[in-house]
Amino acid sequence: MTIAASGHYRCPIGRNSHPPSEDAVVAFIRRAARQCFSDARGSHDWDHTLRVHGLCRRIGTKAGADMPVLEAAAYLHDIGRADQDHANGSLCHAVRGAERARPIIASLPLDDRRKDNILHCVRAHRFRDDHPPVSVEARVLFDADKLDAIGAVGVARAYLFAGEVGACLHNPDLPPESTRAYSRNDTGYREFVIKLAKIKERMLTEEGRRLAHGRHAFMVAFFEQFVQEYGGNR
């Protein structure tokens, strides 16, 4: 893989082989995407991407997804996240990610329909958005990304993110709905109330809904006990 002076990625796949290997295409995307996480915060780092990729493989095979497209989108889905974090949420990482993904996939030996689908998946994966996932692959990626936001990993990531933005542990005197993202009151509990508690009902695939059920139950039990312990009642 090389990068041209224009900033476009040059993909060597298909120059010496015919037909090109789809495994090689996915491997190229993985290498290109990995380079975009050098300054990523821990809550949305490369490890998160790898977990989402693994969930996409698990859900996608059952949903009949185009797996090379889905795997490429999984690797690329958060390459714009560091930009959103550096901007304190003033720009959309899904929009930025699709912009950054376009030159990466430009030289891939895939037809335009599949390339457009990869970009659609990246653009449509965000929870707080008005750009719905339409394709099977986009719906699988949406579910996989949301599953990594709930359950035990989701709770851990919520508090990791709160630490990244300098939030306090909890603020029982201020309703979560009245607080601002990327502020001192952007706590793990706020993330639960505003977003995480609603994810189970937003799942789009049968397997995603099944996996979300158990993760949601664990998370609800955790935050119920957290509130009680914080108030000295347990």
Secondary structure, DSSP 8 states (H G I E B T S, - for coil): -EE-TTS-EE--TTSSSSS--HHHHHHHHHHHHHGGGTT--GGGSHHHHHHHHHHHHHHHHHHT--HHHHHHHHHHTTTTHHHHHHTTTSS-HHHHHHHHHHHHHTTSSS-HHHHHHHHHHHHT--SS-S----SHHHHHHHHHHHHTTSHHHHHHHHHHHHHHTT--S--TTS-GGGS-TTSTT--HHHHHHHTGGGGGGG--SHHHHHHHHHHHHHHHHHHHHHHHHHTT--
